[in-house]
Amino acid sequence: MTVETKPATSARRADGSAGDADYGRIGQGYASFRQPEPAIAALIEAALGPARAILNVGAGAGSYEPRGRDVTAVEPSASMRAQRPADIAVAIDATAEKLPFGDGAFDASMTTFSVHQWQDLDAGLREMRRVTRGPVAILSCDPALVEAFWLSDYAPQVLATEARRYPSLDRMATVLGGEVEIVPVPIPLACVDGFNEAYYGRPESFLDPRARSACSAWSFVSDDDNAVSIERLRQDLESGVWDARHGALRSRPSFDGSLRLLIARP
Ligand SMILES: C[S@@+](CC[C@H](N)C(=O)[O-])C[C@H]1O[C@@H](n2cnc3c(N)ncnc32)[C@H](O)[C@@H]1O
């Protein structure tokens, strides 16, 4: 089993990736599998309130960036920046840990599926708080709940990696300070954002290597170990074992997993 948690050095990779995942290697097809899910986007929009000037950190291909507002995006990976649609802001090449903006430059800020990758979480959160007058909204997962997902029966190293990478919500709340609200985020059955739990009722999706590439945790486990995991899942799908255990999920309209929206108001 090969599990790596953080890069050995703080150097950025060839494509500029500044977190623990190398988007130069795994990021090319990201936007095809990681589209913003409208139900989740609505929760983020509500958290941002009436803010006009919004900062999106670790913005990737632009998922969840509200339209019709003044959005500034920060994204260190060139391959992720290249996947941003033409009608949204060009992302600035910078990192969470050192935001190139003045104090209180934004009405609100957001970051989605990114904090677990930062090299210095506390520094990044302090920077978001520094440059933001109003709410800071963070879409992330509760590490205490990640391994409860059925995928752990097949790919335990992948979910153990996720559980290790996601920072505790309490820690983020403490660093950000102010009034903190943590909202559970239900995942709809047809969720169009392909993170692991999005496939709770569509297990065949994991058989597609492109879907796995769009979830960085798989890239920390060796190809051989992942092949064994996927083969076991494929066999259980073929034999009906998966359906005997979890088949009710195929028609469950939504799933309460580990996804959380943390909103810190000053
Ligand atoms: C899973 S992607 C999420 C992208 C997008 N926010 C979304 O929801 O689809 C994680 C993103 O965080 C970025 N990232 C990693 N480390 C970072 C850091 N230290 N500062 C800013 N962004 C970082 C990665 O380059 C990547 O684009």
Ligand as a Chemical Component Dictionary entry (heavy atoms), coordinates in Angstrom:
data_LIG
# 
_chem_comp.id                   LIG 
_chem_comp.type                 NON-POLYMER 
_chem_comp.pdbx_formal_charge   0 
_chem_comp.three_letter_code    LIG 
# 
loop_
_chem_comp_atom.comp_id 
_chem_comp_atom.atom_id 
_chem_comp_atom.alt_atom_id 
_chem_comp_atom.type_symbol 
_chem_comp_atom.charge 
_chem_comp_atom.model_Cartn_x 
_chem_comp_atom.model_Cartn_y 
_chem_comp_atom.model_Cartn_z 
_chem_comp_atom.pdbx_ordinal 
LIG C1  C1  C 0  -10.532 19.261 -5.572 1  
LIG S1  S1  S 1  -10.006 20.750 -6.338 2  
LIG C2  C2  C 0  -11.424 21.794 -6.072 3  
LIG C3  C3  C 0  -11.577 22.830 -7.143 4  
LIG C4  C4  C 0  -12.875 23.639 -7.050 5  
LIG N1  N1  N 0  -12.881 24.486 -5.887 6  
LIG C5  C5  C 0  -14.055 22.725 -7.057 7  
LIG O1  O1  O 0  -14.855 22.720 -6.103 8  
LIG O2  O2  O -1 -14.224 22.001 -8.054 9  
LIG C6  C6  C 0  -8.857  21.430 -5.169 10 
LIG C7  C7  C 0  -8.215  22.708 -5.663 11 
LIG O3  O3  O 0  -7.476  23.307 -4.595 12 
LIG C8  C8  C 0  -6.298  23.861 -5.180 13 
LIG N2  N2  N 0  -5.273  24.047 -4.147 14 
LIG C9  C9  C 0  -4.491  23.097 -3.595 15 
LIG N3  N3  N 0  -3.637  23.656 -2.726 16 
LIG C10 C10 C 0  -3.879  24.990 -2.722 17 
LIG C11 C11 C 0  -3.331  26.088 -2.016 18 
LIG N4  N4  N 0  -2.326  25.921 -1.162 19 
LIG N5  N5  N 0  -3.819  27.325 -2.268 20 
LIG C12 C12 C 0  -4.838  27.479 -3.137 21 
LIG N6  N6  N 0  -5.396  26.464 -3.827 22 
LIG C13 C13 C 0  -4.934  25.227 -3.626 23 
LIG C14 C14 C 0  -5.906  22.832 -6.235 24 
LIG O4  O4  O 0  -4.992  23.371 -7.163 25 
LIG C15 C15 C 0  -7.250  22.468 -6.813 26 
LIG O5  O5  O 0  -7.623  23.260 -7.904 27 
# 
loop_
_chem_comp_bond.comp_id 
_chem_comp_bond.atom_id_1 
_chem_comp_bond.atom_id_2 
_chem_comp_bond.value_order 
_chem_comp_bond.pdbx_ordinal 
LIG C1  S1  SING 1  
LIG S1  C2  SING 2  
LIG S1  C6  SING 3  
LIG C2  C3  SING 4  
LIG C3  C4  SING 5  
LIG C4  N1  SING 6  
LIG C4  C5  SING 7  
LIG C5  O1  DOUB 8  
LIG C5  O2  SING 9  
LIG C6  C7  SING 10 
LIG C7  O3  SING 11 
LIG C7  C15 SING 12 
LIG O3  C8  SING 13 
LIG C8  N2  SING 14 
LIG C8  C14 SING 15 
LIG N2  C9  SING 16 
LIG N2  C13 SING 17 
LIG C9  N3  DOUB 18 
LIG N3  C10 SING 19 
LIG C10 C11 SING 20 
LIG C10 C13 DOUB 21 
LIG C11 N4  SING 22 
LIG C11 N5  DOUB 23 
LIG N5  C12 SING 24 
LIG C12 N6  DOUB 25 
LIG N6  C13 SING 26 
LIG C14 O4  SING 27 
LIG C14 C15 SING 28 
LIG C15 O5  SING 29 
# 
